[in-house]
Amino acid sequence: MQVITLQQPGGLDNLNVQQMDAPGEPMAGEIRVRLHASSLNFHDYAVVAGMIPTEDQRIPMSDGAGVVEAVGEGVTEFAAGDHVVSTFFPYWLEGPARVGDFRTTPGDGVDGYAREQVVRPFEWFTHQPKGYSHAESATLTTAGLTAWRALVVDGNIKAGDSVLVLGTGGVSIFALQFARMMGARVIATSSSNEKLARLKEMGAEHTINYKETPDWGKRVKELTDGEGVDHIVEVGGGGTLSQSIDAVKIGGKIALIGILTGREGEVPTAKLMAKQASLKGLIVGSRRHQIEMIRALEALDMHPVIDREFPLADIADAFRHQASGKHFGKICLTF
């Protein structure tokens, strides 16, 4: 089978296409999956670019979607032919957050899904949404579930709420879609007027070019009659957090889910206290969260936005496209 491995010290030129033996039959409690798609996340990029250390010859990619080929003894949740998608934290099945690192995350602490077949415990997967392609399903593991948890699980979003999303990456586009699905109003930012036009087409009520309007937090308040927004899906981190605190309503919620502007930064604590807003960091979600999200997607027939698909062997080019920042929505690998 075809496999992608990452040679240390990392870097896109150290992603190698290899041939390995296919896995054998699944043991008790396991399933064998023929993988057909993965999707790119910033976390995956950080691993392959050498920003996050991992073992030599690691198989990257945290997201994987495909078809069950065989099931081991005792597996009743899946059968051969079922379409399945992976989970980000394989051992966080349900309940409150239990994981604070990536030691068990595929593509980081353990081998991931940049390969054609895999044998894993059945709990590492859920069913795909009915009517989804493998590529669409692969976008849910990380980006989709992060946005779902930020707004629905932790945010308790309701119809009529206001939401601010930053940029046009996978999590932000999912957040816009989930917010609209729940009947909320959305303000969206980007540095591209062309992308802002697309965000409008997707249902954003207001858009802001953050390069033309550096104090976009104040602009958000103007657009909300001086109140600010109920929810912010904060993907930037230290470089954007101050503006997000400006933009949030008194008593509002900021979900800190990304570090696109860097791992650290100053937090204007007095401003945050004055807003009496909650700032909560989160990383993806549990298997139960994913099952509930998929149930909602099936009920409302919502589909993710895929910017472009690449063959597995072109994984380095896919990451270069991601690094360019030209994408709108998710980038996928299909194989």
N, C-alpha and C positions, 0 to 999 in steps of 0.2 A: 504494500500500500504506500501511497505518497504521504510524506510527512515533512513538515517544516520544523527545523531546529534552529536555535539561537546560540551561536558561538560567542563565548565571553571574550572581551569585555562588553559585548553588545554593540548596537549600531545597525542600521538598516542593511549595510553591506555584509553583515555577518548573519543574515537570515539565509539558511541553506535548504534547498530541496533535496530530500533523501528518499530512498526506498527502504522500507522496513517490513518485516514479516507481519502479516495480519494477526490480530489477536485470536485466541482460541475460543472455545465454548465458555459461556458464562457459568460461574459457580453459583451456589445457592445465594439468593438475594441479589443477583447481578443481572444486567441486561447487556447485550451487544448491540451497538447502534452504528448503522452506516450513516456517517455524517455527510451533509450536503451543503451546509452554509455556516458561516460565522459572521460576526460584525465587529467593526473597529470601535474601540473606546479610548479615551485619553489614558486610562490605566494601562491598556495594552501597549499603547505607544510609549509610555514611560518605561515599561519593561523592555521592549525591544530596542529602544534608543539608549539603554544603559543608565537611565535616570533612577531606576529601581533595580537593585542587585538581585540576581537570581542564579540558579545553578547553570553550569556549562551544559550545552546541548538541551536546554529546556525547550519543550514544545509550547509555543505561545498560544494565546487567544482564550479568553474567559467564556465566550459565547459559542454554543454549538447547537445546531438543529439537524435532525435527520429522522431516519426510520429504524424502528426496532427490528433487528434480524433474528434474535433468539433471546429467550428468557431462561434464567436459572431456576432451580427448584425453589418453590415457595413464593415466587413472584406472581401476584394476582392483579396488580394495578395496571400492568401492561401486557400486551400480547404482540407476537410477531406481526409486523405491518403497521403498528401504531406510529403516528408522527409525534415526536417528542422534542423538547427543548431543555437545555441545561439550566442549572441554578448556579448563582455566583458563590454562595456560601453553602457548600454541600452538606454541612453538618448542622446548620441552623434551620431546623425544620419548621418550627413555629414558636410562638411566645415572644417575650421581650428580647432585645438585642443581646447576643451572647458572644459575638466575635468582634475583636478590636484590631485585627491584623489580617494579612493576606496569606498566612501560612497554609491554608487549605484551599485557597482560591485557584481554580484551574488557570494555567498560563502564567502563574506567578510562583506560588509556593509549591504547586504540583503541576505536572504536565497538563496542557490544555487541549484545545480542539482544532488545531491546525493540522488535521490528519483525516484520513478517510474512514477509519473505523476506530471504535473504542469499546472497551468493556469496563463498566463501572457499576457500583451499587444503584439499584433502581431509584433510590431516594434522591440521587443527584440530578434527576430529570423530572419534568412534569409533561403533561400532554400539551401539544401545540393548540392554539385556537383553531376551531373548525374554519376552513376556508382560507387559511393563511398559507402562503408559500413558505418554504424553508428559510429563505432570506428574510422575509418579514418576521418570522418567529425568532430568528437569531438576534433581532434587535431588542427583544424583550428582556433578556437575562440581566443586563446591566442598565442600559439607558432607560428602557421602559419602566422597569421596576423602581429605579431611583426616583423618577418623576412621580410615579404612583404613590410611593410611600411618602414623599415630601408633601404632596397635596391632599391625598385621600386618607392614608393611614395615620400619619402624624398631624397633618394639617386640618383634618376634619372639614374640608372645603364644602361649601354649600352654595346653592344657587343664589346669584346676586353678589357674591364675593368678588373682590378685585385681585388680580394676580399680575405680578411683574416677572417676565422671563428675560434672561440676558443672552443675546446672541442666537445663533441658528444651528448649534450643534444638536446632537441626538437627544440629550436630556431636555434641552430647552424646547425643542419642537414637540416632544412628547408632552411636556408640561402644558404647552399651549393647547394641544389637542385634548388632554384630560380636563383642563380648566373649562374649555368650551363644552365638552361633553357633560360636565357637571353644572352647566348654566352660569359659569362665572365670566366676568369681563376681564380682558387681557390687555396689558400694555407690554410691548416688546421692543427690545433694543437691537441694533446692529450698526456696524460701520459702513454698510453697503446699502445705498438707496434701492438698488435692484432687489436685494433680499428683503428690505422693509416692505416693498410692494407685494412680495410673495406672502409675507406674514399677514398683511392686510387681507389678502385673498383667502387666507386660512382662518380668518375670523378675529384677528387682533383689532381691538377698537381704536387704539392709538399706537403709534410707533415713534421711536426716537433714534436719530443717528447720534451715537455717543461721541463720535469724533467732532461733529458739528456742534454738539451740545455737551461739553465736558461735565457740567454740573447737572447731569441728567436726573439726579435725585430730586433736585428742586423742580425740574420740569414735571416729574411724576406727580408731585404734590399739586402743581398748577392744574394738571389734567384731572385731578380728583378733588377739585374744589377745596384745596388746602388740607385735605385729610391724610393722604397717603394710601397705600394699598394694604389689603389684608394679608397677602401672602407674597413672598419673594423666593424664587428658586435661584439661589446664589451660587453660580458656577465659577466665579472668578477668584474668590478668596480675598486675600489681603489687599489686593490692588483695587477692588471694587466694593469692599464691604462698607466703607464709610459712606459712599453714595447710596448704597442699599439702606443703610440706617436712616439717611435723610428721606428716602422714599417710602419707608414703611409707616403704616398708620400707628397711632398710639395704641398699644396693646396688640399689635400685629405680630406676624410670625415670619421669621427668616430661616429657611432651610439651607444650611451651608453644606453643599454637596460636591464642590469642586475647588481646585487650586490652580486654575488656568493662569493666574497672574503670579503664582509663586506659592511656596509652602508656608511662608510667614508674612506678617504685616501687622501694623498697628491697628488696634481696635479702639475707636473713640468711646471709651466706657461711659463717660458722663452723658454723651448724646444717647447711647443705648439705654442708660438708666432713665433718662428723661422721657424717652419713648415708651418705657415700660413694655418693650417688645421682647419676645422670646427669640433667642438665637440658638438653634439646635443643629449640631453636626450629625450627619447620618451617612451611612455607606450601604447602598442598595437595600436589600430586605431579605425576608425569610422565604422558604419554600411555600408556606401557607399564604403569604402575601402574593406570591406569583400566581398561585392557583386562583385566588380571589380576583386578581387583576385580569387574568385570562377569561374568567367567567363574565366579567364586565365587558371586555372587548367583544366577546361573542354576542352578548345581548344587544350591544349598540352598534355593531358592525363598523368599528373604527380600525383603520389600517395605518401602519407607520409610513413615514416619508423616507424613501430610499433615494439617495443622491446618485449612487453609482455602484455597480457590481464588478468585481475583479475575479479572475481565476485564482485558485489557491497559489499556484506557482508565481503569481505576480504580486505576492503579499507586500514586498518592499515598495512597489509602485503605489499600492493602495495606501500605505502609510505616508508616502510622500504627498499623495493627494490630500490626506488628512492634515498633514503639517502645513500645507499651503493655505489652509483656511478658506478655500474656495467652495467647500461643500455646503449643502443645505440639507440637514437631516443626517441620515445614517449612510455609512459606507459599508458594503458587505463583501465577503468572499464567498464564492459559490464553487462547488466541486462535487 
